[in-house]
Amino acid sequence: MSKLGNIGARLYRGEVGYDFIGKRKIWYGISILITITAIVGLAVRGLNMGIEFSGGAVFTAKTSVSTSEVQHQAESATGGHQAVVQKLGGDSVRIQISGLDTKQALPVQEELAKDLNVPVKDVNTQLVGPSWGEEIANKAWLGLGIFMVLVVLYLAIAFEWRMALAALIALIHDLTITVGVYALVGFEVTPGTVIGLLTILGYSLYDTVVVFDSLKEASKDLTKQTRFTYSEIANRSINSTLVRSINTTVVALLPVAGLLFVGGGFLGAGMLNDISLALFVGLAAGAYSSIFIATPLVADLKNREPQIKALAKRVKAKRAAAAAKEASQEDTEDSAPAPADAEDGAAVVGPRHQPASRNRGRGRPSGKRR
């Protein structure tokens, strides 16, 4: 944990970092591939709409018969309608059959009671009309549209329209992937699924807004300096919040994974599957899009501005001048003569000094030396 904290501090200070912006075309390609796969899965397989949306009947009864046998008996009793059977606790089953109306439900209830060897009154029957599910779907679409509009307006006011557009594209990316996974996995779409989809929108925006806030702060008075380009500032913003984004995503995914794999997989709770799968896929896609999609898109949009283009040219020119100056200094140092060394036999270059003995005796009285 101390190493992770040290890495986070170095990322925040800009001492180390990964070039997310420079490799943005790779991330765009991966996202496009995943999105196309999700759309193809949605078009080919379609969504497995729950009984709340398609209408039908739900039968609940206590029995020790296996779910596969109950499913076979239910489909035989309805004359070919597909039945979805879930285990409730240790001795109860929930049988979901779409497309049944009130007249068809009573004979099916009697047939199921006979096949399961239980009294008719012990088979609880609940009818769901398709109009109720349609109303839920319409309200969900309305809520989604209002949410999108409010998000775009808020981000445009708090940050700028480029960030609002990038966040909107990231949200659509996350929703498309989540719905595509539902189609590929074949999980049933219920009101719990709608709740999960609406919930992940907030989680998806959380990391994106954190990075955008860091980018907004770091890009103040950007055009007054010549050290960094906008893309480099955006890359530093991603790296400075990277560990925080990873930590919050992992902490959020752990309990959701418990709901999905333990609650849905081992306990067989259908509603937990509906909510947890949407949350799990949406959280993972939201963390990915905030780092690899939203901020690189903002950098691409900003780099089209004349001021940002001029800044990039100034930064490039300054760095080229600094590199040329450094290369010139290195060439000067390499071509300068080495200092002479007497031990190597090199001649000493410099003014010659006449010996003082030639002037010795001038100005002295004549006479013999002692």
N, C-alpha and C positions, 0 to 999 in steps of 0.2 A: 504493500500500500504506500510506503514511503517513496518507492521508486516511481509509482504512478503519480504521486503528488509532485515529485521533482520534475517529471516530464511535463506535467500540466503547468508548473511554474515557468519552465523554459519555453513552452509553447506560448504562454501568455506574454512573456517578455520578447518574443520574436527571435530567441536564440536558435531554435530549431523549428522546422516546419515542413509540411508536405505541399507540393504545388498542385492544389486542387483546381485552381483556375486554369493553369497551363494545360492540364489534361482533361479539360471539360468536354471535349469532343468524345472522349472515351465514355464518360458518364452519360452524355446525351445518347450515345449509341446503345448503351446497356438499357437505359430507361425506355427508349423507343422499342427495343426488342421485347422487353417485359410487357409493355403496354399492348403491343400487337398480339402477343400471346394471350393476354387477358381478354382482348376484344374478340379474338378468334374463338377462344373457349366459350365466351358469352354467346357468340353467334351460333356456334355448333351445338353446344350442349344446352344452353339456356339456363335460366334460374329455376330451381326447384321451389316453386312458390308454396308456402304453407297453406293450411286450410283456412287461416284467417283472411287470406287474399283470394283464394279460389272458391271458397265456400264448401260445405260438406258437413260431416258428422264426426263427433269424437265419442268413442265408447270406452268406458273405464270399468274394469271388473277384476275381482280377485280370482286367481287361478295359479296352479302349479305347472301348467303346460308351458313348454319352451316358446320363445318369441317366434322362431321360424315356423313352428306348427300353428301358432295363433295367426300369423300372417297368411299362411296357406288357407286356413279355415275362413278368415275374414274375406279374402279375395274370392273364395268359392261362394260365400254367402251373398256377395254383392254382384256376382255375375261378371267378374273381370275387372272391377275397379281396383286401382292400386291402393294397397293399405300400408301404412307406416305404423309399426309396432314398437313401443318403447317400454322398457321394464321400469316400474315404479316401486322402489323398495324391494322387498324379497318375494312378495306374493301377489303383486298387482301389475296389470298391464294397461297401457293406454293405446287404443287403436284409433288411428286417424284415417278417415276415408274421404277423399275429395269427390265432389260432384253429386252428393246425395241430397235429396230434398226431404221434406217432412214425410211424404207418403212412402218413400223408399226406406227411410230410417227405421220405421217400426218393424217391418219384416226382417230386416238385417239384425235388429236387436234380438228378436225371438230366435233367429237361427244361430246367432252367436251364443246365446244362453244355452241352447241345446247342445252345440258342439263343445262348449266349455264345461258342460255339466253343472251349471249354476242356475238358480232361479232367475226369471226374467227381471224381477224387481232389483236384483243385485247388479244388473248391467246398467250403469249410469250412462245416459245419452245426452249429448249436448250438440245442438244444431247451430251452425254458423253460416250466415248468409254472405254471399260475395260482395254485397253492397257495403257491408261494414269494413271489409278489407280494402275495398276501393276508396272508401272515405279516409282510412288511415294512410294509404299510399298518397292520396292527393294532399293531405295535410303535411306528410313528410316532405314531398316535393316543394310545397309552399314554404315550409320552414327552412329547407335547404337553400332555396332561392333568396329568401330574406337574409339568411346568414351570410351568403356569399356577397350580397350587396353591401351589407354593413361592414364586413371585413375589408372589402375593397375601399370603401369610403374612409374607414378609420386609418388604414395603412397609408392611403394617399394623403391624408391630413397630417398624421403623425410623422411620416417619413417622406415619401414621394410616390408619384404614380408608377414609376418603374418597379419599385419594390412591391407595390400593390399588385401589379400585373404578374410579377414573378411568383408571388405568394398564391395568387389565384390559379396559375398554371400548376404549381406544386400540389395544391389541393385537389384539382381535377385528376392529376396523376395518381395521387394516393387513393382516391375513391375508385378510379378505374381498375387499379390493381386489386383492391379489396373485393370489388364485385366480381372481377374475373376469377379470383381464387375461389370464391363461393361457387361459381359456375363449374370450375374444374373439379373441385372436391365433391360437389353434389350436396352440400349441406342445405337444409331447408331454410327458406327465407321466411322469417316470422317477424312480428312486431319487435321482438328482442334484437333481431338483426338491424332493423331500422334504428333502434336506440343506439346500438353499437356504432353504426355508421355515423350518426350525428355526433356521438361522443368523440370519435377519433378526429373530427375536424379541429376541435380545440387543441388536442395533443399535437396534431400535425403543425399547427401554427406556432406552438410554444417555442420550439427550437428555432424556427425561422425568424421569429420576432427577436429572439435573443441575439442571433447573428446580425440581423439588420440594425439593431440598436448599437452594437459594437462598431459596425461599419459606418453608421451615421456619425458617431463620435470621432472615429479615427479619420474621417474624410473632411472634417471641418478645415476651411482655409487650405484645401488641397492644392489649388492652383497657384498658391503663393510660394510653394516650395518646389524643388527640383530633385528631390532624393528618391521619391517613389511614384510609380504610376498608380492609377485607380485599381487596376487588376491586382497589383501587389498589395495595396491596402486591403482589398477584399480578401485576398488569400491570408493575410495576417489576421483578419477578423475571424475567419473560419478556424484557423489554428488556435487562436487565443480562447475560443469557446468550445473547442473540440472535446476536451476531457469532460467538461460540464455536460455537453450534449450526450456523450456516451453514458455517463453516470446516471443521468435522469432517465434515459431510455431503458437501461438495464434494470433499474429499480422499478420502473413501471411495468416492464415485460415479465418480471419474475412472478408476481401474483396472478397476472393474466394467464401466464403459462400454466400455473397451478390449476386455475379454473378450467382451462382447455384440456389439458392432458390427464389431470387427476379427476376433476369433477365430471368432465364430459366423457373422457375415455374409459375410466374405471367404474365410476358411479353411474354412468349412463343417463346423466341429467341433460335432457334435450335443450332446455332454455339456456343452460350454461354454455352449451356448444354454440348456440346462435349468437350470444353476446360476446363470448370470449374469442371466437375466431375473428370476428370483425375487429375487435380491439387489438388482438395480437398482430394481425397483418397490417392494420392501419398504423399502429405505433411504429412498427419496423419501417414501413414505407415512409412515414412522416419524418423519422430521423434521417433516412437516406435522402429524401428530397430536400430537406433544409440545408444539407451540406453539399450535395452533389448537383442539385438542380436549381434551387431558388437563387442562391448567391451567385453562381456562375452566370445565370440569366441576367441578373442585375448588372454584373460586370460587362456583359455583352451589350446591353442596352446603353449603359453609360459611355462605353467606348465609342459610340457613334456621335457623341456630342463634339462640336468643334473645340470647346475649351479643353476637354479631356484628350482629344487628339493632339492639340497643341502642347499640352503638358507632357504627353508621351514623347513627342519629338524633342522637347527641351531636355527631358531626363536622358533620352538616348544620346543627344549631342553632348551633354555634360559628361556622361560616362565615357563616350568616345574620346573627348578631349583629355579626361583624366587618364585613360589608358594610354593615349599617345604620349602624354607628358611622362608617365611612368616608364614607358618603353624608351623614351629619349634619355632619361636619367640613367637607365641601366646601360644604354649604349655608351654614354659619356664615361661612366665608371669603368666599363670594359676597355675603352680605348685610352684611358689616362696612363702615362708612363709610371712604371714602378719606381719607388725611391731607390737611389744608389746605395750599394752596400760595400763598404771597404773590404770586408772579408772575401767578397766575390771577385775582387780585383778590378772593380769598376772605378773609373776616374772620378775624382771629386770635382764637381762643377761649382765654381764660385770665384770670387775675387782673390787674387794672389796677394799675400802680405810680404813686404820686403823685410828681410831680417834687420833687426835693430843694430847689429854689429857694424854695419857700414857707416853709420853716423856717430859711432862711438868715438869719443875723444875730441869732437868738435866743440870749440868754445872753452876748452880746458887749457891751462898754462903748460907751455912746453917743458919738457924735463923727462928724465928717465923714469921709467916705471919701477916701482919698488917690488 
